[in-house]
Amino acid sequence: MIFFIKYLYRMRQLNKATMLATQLFDGDINQALIWMGTKNSALFDFTPAEYIIGGRGESVIGWLKGRL
């Protein structure tokens, strides 16, 4: 049950980050999805999506909020 709750929380963070990235790219969902799936050296060569699923979503969401 705990795993399921953690999974749902991370999926919610992934959704939130994708929505924020879409805003950052002026509503272009395709660019946001490309960004979410591109390895990033600031994230130790993980993609933003991998970083979020790995349990570090708050840092990605905070970074995105700071850019808006």
N, C-alpha and C positions, 0 to 999 in steps of 0.2 A: 504494500500500500504506500509506503514512504517513497519507494522508487517511482511509482505512478505520479505522486504529487510533485516530486522533483522534475519529472519529465514534463508534466503539464506546465509547470512554472517556466522551464527553459523554453518550451515552445511558445509560451506567451511572450517571453523576452525576445525570441527570434522574430515574432510577428511585430512587436513594438519597434525593434531595431530596423526592420525592413520598411515599416511605415515612415520612420524618421529619415532613413536613407532616401526614400522616395521624395520626401519634402526637400532634402538637401540637393537632390538632382532635379529640382523644379518640376516635380510630378512625373518624372520619367521612370516608371517602374522597371523597365528593361535595364537602364543604367544602374539602378539600385540593386537589382538582382546580380548583375555582373560584379558590382563592387562587393556584395555580400559573399560571392564565390571566388574572389581573387585573393591569393596569398598576400599577406601584408607583413613587411619586416617589423613594423611597430608592434605586431602581435606575435612575434617570434615565428614568423613564416606560417602562421595559421591563417585561415580565412576568417572574416568576422563571424560567419555562421558557425564554423568549427569552434571558435573561441566562446561563443555563446552557449553552444551545446555542451561544451566542456565545463560549464559552470561559471564562466567569467563574464556573463552578460551585462552586469551593471557597468563595467568599465567601458564597453562598446556603446551602450546607451548613453552614458554620461558624455562620452566624446562626441557623439552625434548631437546631443542637446546643446553642447557648447559651440557647435558650428552653425546652429540655426539662429 
